[in-house]
Amino acid sequence: MSNNLLAQVDFNQLRQALKPTIEPKIDLSKADVTIGKIISALLPYIFALAGIILFVFLIWGGFELLTSGGNPESVKKAQGRITSALIGFLIIFLAYWITQILEVIFGIKIF
């Protein structure tokens, strides 16, 4: 009797688990669509994409730093990439919280 580590996959449950949790809040097929509504609908996707790009740049900079072999030019380049990624994170973080503050101040729903 062999023990198989492979299990049956219920694809319906897998599809539900991988279903996107961010859904647009407006229907872009209506006639009353404004540029503000379009931007509001895209902001969650933009922030998520920016976070993924940030993560990739941090990994890239860390890999360059590890493989620099003590070469001062490579170390400086890798440190610059990591610094730029952290500054980008700060900008993304502040942009998100500024939009949250604007929601409270103006009483509007951005996200």
C-alpha positions in Angstrom: 0.0 0.0 0.0 1.6 3.2 -1.1 1.0 6.6 0.6 0.3 9.2 -1.9 0.9 12.8 -0.8 -1.2 14.1 -3.6 -4.7 15.0 -2.6 -7.8 15.7 -4.5 -8.3 19.3 -5.2 -11.8 20.8 -5.0 -11.5 23.4 -7.8 -14.6 25.2 -6.6 -13.1 25.8 -3.2 -9.8 26.9 -4.8 -11.6 29.3 -7.1 -13.4 30.8 -4.1 -10.2 31.2 -2.2 -8.4 32.9 -5.2 -11.4 35.1 -6.0 -10.3 38.8 -5.9 -11.3 40.5 -2.7 -11.1 44.0 -4.3 -14.1 44.7 -6.5 -14.8 48.0 -8.2 -17.4 50.0 -6.3 -18.8 51.7 -9.4 -20.4 50.5 -12.6 -18.4 52.1 -15.4 -21.1 51.3 -17.9 -23.4 54.0 -16.6 -23.6 57.5 -18.1 -22.8 59.4 -14.8 -19.2 58.2 -14.7 -16.8 61.0 -13.8 -13.0 61.0 -13.7 -13.2 61.1 -9.9 -15.2 57.9 -9.8 -12.8 56.2 -12.2 -9.8 57.2 -10.0 -11.6 56.1 -6.9 -12.3 52.7 -8.4 -8.6 52.3 -9.5 -6.9 53.5 -6.3 -7.0 50.1 -4.5 -5.4 48.5 -7.5 -2.8 51.2 -7.8 -1.8 50.9 -4.1 -1.7 47.1 -4.4 0.5 47.3 -7.5 2.8 49.8 -5.9 3.2 47.5 -2.9 4.2 44.6 -5.1 6.6 46.8 -7.0 8.1 47.9 -3.7 8.6 44.3 -2.6 10.3 43.4 -5.9 12.7 46.3 -5.6 13.6 45.4 -2.0 14.3 41.8 -3.0 16.3 43.0 -6.0 18.4 45.4 -3.9 19.0 42.8 -1.2 20.1 40.3 -3.8 22.5 42.8 -5.4 23.9 43.6 -2.0 24.5 39.9 -1.2 26.1 39.2 -4.6 28.2 42.4 -4.7 31.3 40.5 -3.4 32.5 43.6 -1.6 32.8 45.6 -4.8 32.2 49.2 -3.6 30.3 50.3 -6.7 28.0 47.3 -6.5 27.4 47.8 -2.8 26.6 51.5 -3.4 24.2 50.7 -6.2 22.4 48.1 -4.1 22.1 50.4 -1.2 20.7 53.1 -3.5 18.1 50.7 -4.8 17.1 49.7 -1.2 17.0 53.3 -0.2 14.8 54.2 -3.2 12.5 51.3 -2.4 12.1 52.5 1.2 11.5 56.1 0.1 8.8 54.7 -2.3 7.3 52.8 0.6 7.1 56.0 2.6 5.4 57.8 -0.3 2.9 55.0 -0.7 2.2 54.9 3.0 1.7 58.6 3.2 -0.5 58.7 0.1 -2.8 56.0 1.6 -3.1 57.8 4.9 -3.7 61.2 3.3 -6.6 59.7 1.3 -8.0 58.3 4.5 -7.7 61.6 6.3 -9.4 63.3 3.3 -12.3 60.9 3.6 -12.8 61.9 7.2 -12.4 65.7 6.6 -14.6 66.0 3.6 -17.0 63.2 4.4 -16.6 61.5 1.1 -15.9 57.8 0.3 -12.8 57.4 -1.8 -12.2 53.7 -1.3 
